[in-house]
Amino acid sequence: MSPKQHNLIVRSLTGIFFLAVMVGGITYSPLTMALLFTLIVALGVHEFCDIVSERPDVEVNSMICSVSGAYLFLAFFGYCSGWTPTAAVFIPYLISVIYLLVSELYLQRECSLNNWAYTMMSQMYVALPLSMVPVLGFMADPAHPQQLHYQWTFPLAVFIFLWTSDTGAYCFGSLLGRHRLFERISPKKSWEGSVGGALVSLLAAVAVWHLAGGLTLPQWLGFALVVVIFGTWGDLVESLLKRQLGIKDSGNILPGHGGLLDRFDSSLLALPAAVVYLYTLMIV
């Protein structure tokens, strides 16, 4: 077996396992969703801290950042689900943020400004966007705002649209790609691939509308477009981050796929955008 064939098999098996864990974790129960994404947030923040700490002028406390990020997700989960109905659940997270800022006064490092910047970025770039999953999962019905129950359709739909977009972009880009989308940052991405990926996601939106309902067809199509557009930007943002840091992958936790940030880069902008879109529909 050639190395290329071996890598393809490893990549395929990892992809199947990742897909099964994600779909199963999101759909089985709110508890499995919470456990899955608490782990993803903690590992994602830790991975981010590890790669930025490779710079000679950066020293961040990856353990405290990871625990803080995981707690932020759990706080959102508790608040959105109604298990912890008061906003006081966020106070421990605020204390951790204060500690991470104040601690630099006593550590006597020469790179405090960089440490503050990357510490806060680990929360704003990784922890906060992924904490939007329970916001999507426990969105109240406008007709019955007091009734909260877990609906996995919206969070799963975000990932379905991202996965179908990636698959479509790869196929269309490989066959038809001629015009570079953002050559300065990601030379392999093409306009043809991006448009093809969006079309495949729109087809997925039709299937989700048919199977799940919840929104009208035009609303599902708009949802898919928002996810695809912001997902593409999210992918490009992570590509720029890796280019700035001089690395190919964010990690190696997923054999054949790189790190967690490589798998969730698109969702880091798509999830907040999905929340804004759906809440806008509720208001309008």
N, C-alpha and C positions, 0 to 999 in steps of 0.2 A: 504494500500500500504506500503510495506516494505521500509526502508531507502535505500536499495540497488536499488530497482526498481525506487524509486523517483530520485536517483542520476543518474541512467541510462537515464531516461526521460529528466532531466535537461541537462545532457551532450549531448544528441542527439539533442535537440532543439537548444542549443548553437552552436553545430557543424554545423547544417543546416544554421542557421543565419550567422555564420562566413563565411561559404562557399559562400553563396549568396552575401554577402557584398564584399568579395574579388573578385569573378568573375565579378560581376556587376561593381565594381569600376574600375577594370583594363580594362575591355572591352568596357565600355560605351563611354568614351571619355578621351583624355589626361588630361582634367581638373578634372574629377572625380578621375582619378588615382592620380593626384597630391594632391588633397584635402585628399584623403584616406590615402596616405602614409605620408603626412605631419603630420596628426594626429597620425598615428602609430609610427612615429619616435619620436615625442614629448612625447607621453605616454610611449614609450619603454625606452627612456633615463631617464625620470622621475622615472620610475619603477626601473631601474638599480641603480640610485642614492639613492633611498629610501632603497633598500636592503643593499647596501654597507655602508650606513650611520648608519645602526644598529650596526656596529662595534664601540667599544668605542674610537678607535683611528682614526676615519674618520669623517670629516665634509666637505661635498661638497655642492655647491650651485646648488640644483636640478633645480630651476627655470631657471637660466641663462644657465645651461647645456642643458635643454630641448629646450629653445628658439634657442640656437645656433645650436643644432642638426637639428631642424625643418628648420632653415634657410639654413643649408648646403644642405638639400634635395632640397629645392626650388631653390637654386643656381645651383645645378646640373640639375634640371628640366629646368630652364630657359636657361642655356648654351647649353644643349644637344638638346633642341627643337628649338633653334634659336631665341627664344623670347628676350633673352638678349645675343647677340652674342659675347660680349667681356668678357674676363676673369676677368674684374674689378668687376663682380658680386660677386666674392668670397672675396673681400676686407673686407666687414663688418664681415664675419665669421672669418677672420684672426685677426681682431681687438678684437673680443670676446675671441679668444684663448689667445691673449696677455693679455687681462684684467684678465682672469681666472688665469694666471700664476703670473702676477704682484700683484694682489690683496692679495696674501698670504704674501707679504712683510709687509703689513699694518694691517693684521688681528691678528697678534701676537698669532697664534695658535701653539701648540706644535707638531702637526701632519702634518706639511706642506707637507712633502715628500709624505705621504700617500694621502693627498688631491690632490696633483698634479697628482699622478699616477692614482687614480680612476676617476678624472675629465677627463683626457685625454683618459682613457679607455672607458668612456661613449661615447666618440666621435668615437674612433677607432673600438670599438666592436659593437656598436649599430647604430649610425648615419651614418657612412661612408658606411658600407655594404648595408644598406637599401637604401642609395642614389644611388646605382647601378641600381635600377629599371628603372629610366628614361634613363640611359646609354643603357640598353638593349632595351628599348622601342623606342629609336630614333637612332638606329644604321644605319649608312648610307649604301646605296647600293654601293658596290665597283664600279659598272659600272656607277653610277650617284652620286658621293660623295657630290654634292652640293644640292641634293634634300633630304630634311629631312621631313619625315612624321611619324606619330605615328603608330607603329606596335606592337600590344599588344601580338602577338604570343609568342615572346621570354620570356618576364617576366611572362606571365601566364604559359608557359610550365615549367618554373622552379618550380612553386608551384604545378603544376599537378604532376610532377615527384616526388616531395617531399611527397605529399599527398598519391599517389599510393604506394610509397615505405613504408611509415608508415603503411598503411593498410595491404600491403603484409607481412611486417615484423611481424606485430601483429598476423596475421593468421598463417603464417608458424612457427613463434616462439612458439605460443600456442600449435600447433599440433606436431611439430617436434623438438623444441628447446632442445638441450642436452648440447651443448658446449658453454660456456660463451664467449662473444665477448670481454668484458672489465670488468671483474668482480670487479676489484678494484674500479671502478668508477660507473658502472651501472650494478648491478648484474642480472637484468632481461633480458638484451639484449643477444641474441645468434647469433652464426654464421649462423645457419640455417635460423633464421628470417631475418638476413641481406641479405643473398643470395636470399631468397624468395622475399624480398622487391625489390631487384634489378631486378629480373626477371619480376615482375609485372610492374615496371617502364619501362623496355625495351618494353613490350607489349604496354604500353601507348605511348612510342615513335613511335612505328609503326603506331598507330592510329593518332597521331599528324602529322606524315609525310603524311599519306593518306589524312587527312582533310585539312591541312594547307600548306604543301609543304615548300618552302623557303630554305630547306637544302636537301641534299641527304639522303637516308635511313641510310647509315653508319654514316653520320655526326649527325643525330638525335639520333642514338643509342649511339654514343660517348658522345653527350650532356647529355643524360639521365644518363650515367655511371658517368660522372664528377659530376653532381648534386647529385646523390645518395651517392657517396663516400665522397664528402665534406660535404654533409648534415649530414651524420652519424658522421663525426668528429665534426660538429657544435653542434649536439645534445650532444655528449660526453663532449665538452668544457663547455656547460652550466651545465651539470650534475656535472662536477668538480667544477665549480663556486659555485653551490648551496651546494655541499658537504663541500667546504671550509668555506662557510658562515653559515653552519648548518641549512639550511632551506629546506623545501620540495617543495614548489612552489615559483615562483618569485613574485606572487601576486594573486589577486582574482577577477580581472576585468572580466574574462570570467568564469561564473559559470560552475563548473564541469571540467574545463580545466586549471584552474590556472591563471597565468598572461600572458601578451603579450609575454614576453621573452620565456615562455614555449611553445608558439605557433610558434614563429618565430626563435627559436634557430637554427634549421637546416639551415634556409635561410641565417643566418649571415655569414656563410662560403660558402654556395652554390652560392649565388648571385655574389660575387667577382670572384669565380672560373668560373662561367658561362661567365662572361665578358672576362676573360682571354682566355677561350676556343674559344669563337666566334671571338675575335679579332685575335687569332692565325690562325683560318681558313681564315680570310680575308687576312692576310699577306701571308700565304702559298698558 
